[in-house]
Amino acid sequence: MIRVQYFARYREALGLDGEQLNWSESLACLDDLRRLLLERGGVWEVLGEQNLMCARNQELCSLDEPLADGDEVAFFPTVTGG
């Protein structure tokens, strides 16, 4: 099982704080998970943004980060401030 969390603008667009998905060997990295979510279409296309940030087990990482059963993944937009 993989726990996926959505933050900030993504949470608002998707109407979800998070969800749990079954892990499979086809989800070798975070980008595989992101692509699976993008296949849902519609509002899920927000996860296709180039500036998407992600974390695995509460550590920032890139989309090529390996995934394993039991991982927690977070997707969030870049943060800017002034």
C-alpha positions as semicolon CSV with decimal commas, in nm:
position;residue;x (nm);y (nm);z (nm)
1;M;0,000;0,000;0,000
2;I;0,121;0,352;-0,081
3;R;-0,017;0,652;0,103
4;V;-0,040;0,956;-0,126
5;Q;-0,093;1,308;0,008
6;Y;-0,181;1,621;-0,187
7;F;-0,100;1,968;-0,057
8;A;-0,191;2,331;-0,121
9;R;-0,332;2,403;-0,466
10;Y;-0,327;2,034;-0,562
11;R;-0,545;1,942;-0,263
12;E;-0,790;2,215;-0,361
13;A;-0,799;2,115;-0,729
14;L;-0,843;1,743;-0,656
15;G;-1,076;1,782;-0,359
16;L;-0,865;1,529;-0,168
17;D;-0,617;1,547;0,118
18;G;-0,484;1,207;0,025
19;E;-0,558;0,846;-0,055
20;Q;-0,416;0,498;-0,029
21;L;-0,330;0,302;-0,340
22;N;-0,226;-0,058;-0,385
23;W;0,144;-0,088;-0,464
24;S;0,256;-0,299;-0,758
25;E;0,589;-0,364;-0,926
26;S;0,478;-0,139;-1,213
27;L;0,516;0,155;-0,972
28;A;0,895;0,151;-0,973
29;C;0,936;0,526;-0,911
30;L;0,736;0,836;-0,822
31;D;0,695;0,928;-1,187
32;D;0,520;0,594;-1,250
33;L;0,277;0,682;-0,970
34;R;0,227;1,034;-1,107
35;R;0,155;0,894;-1,455
36;L;-0,097;0,650;-1,311
37;L;-0,277;0,941;-1,143
38;L;-0,261;1,151;-1,462
39;E;-0,443;0,872;-1,648
40;R;-0,752;0,962;-1,445
41;G;-0,780;1,273;-1,664
42;G;-0,971;1,591;-1,587
43;V;-0,857;1,771;-1,274
44;W;-0,579;1,516;-1,228
45;E;-0,388;1,687;-1,509
46;V;-0,272;1,938;-1,245
47;L;-0,012;1,676;-1,144
48;G;0,143;1,709;-1,489
49;E;0,293;2,048;-1,409
50;Q;0,667;2,077;-1,468
51;N;0,728;2,250;-1,136
52;L;0,560;1,977;-0,930
53;M;0,749;1,894;-0,613
54;C;0,741;1,562;-0,434
55;A;0,857;1,384;-0,123
56;R;0,899;1,020;-0,033
57;N;0,872;0,930;0,334
58;Q;0,885;1,301;0,425
59;E;1,209;1,373;0,236
60;L;1,216;1,590;-0,076
61;C;1,308;1,392;-0,385
62;S;1,281;1,385;-0,762
63;L;1,031;1,194;-0,972
64;D;1,289;0,922;-1,044
65;E;1,298;0,827;-0,673
66;P;1,228;0,453;-0,630
67;L;0,900;0,350;-0,469
68;A;0,839;0,059;-0,234
69;D;0,538;-0,092;-0,066
70;G;0,455;0,104;0,249
71;D;0,595;0,437;0,127
72;E;0,430;0,771;0,188
73;V;0,435;1,010;-0,108
74;A;0,346;1,378;-0,113
75;F;0,285;1,600;-0,414
76;F;0,285;1,977;-0,379
77;P;0,343;2,285;-0,596
78;T;0,653;2,497;-0,560
79;V;0,624;2,759;-0,291
80;T;0,712;3,122;-0,353
81;G;0,705;3,402;-0,107
82;G;0,781;3,766;-0,084
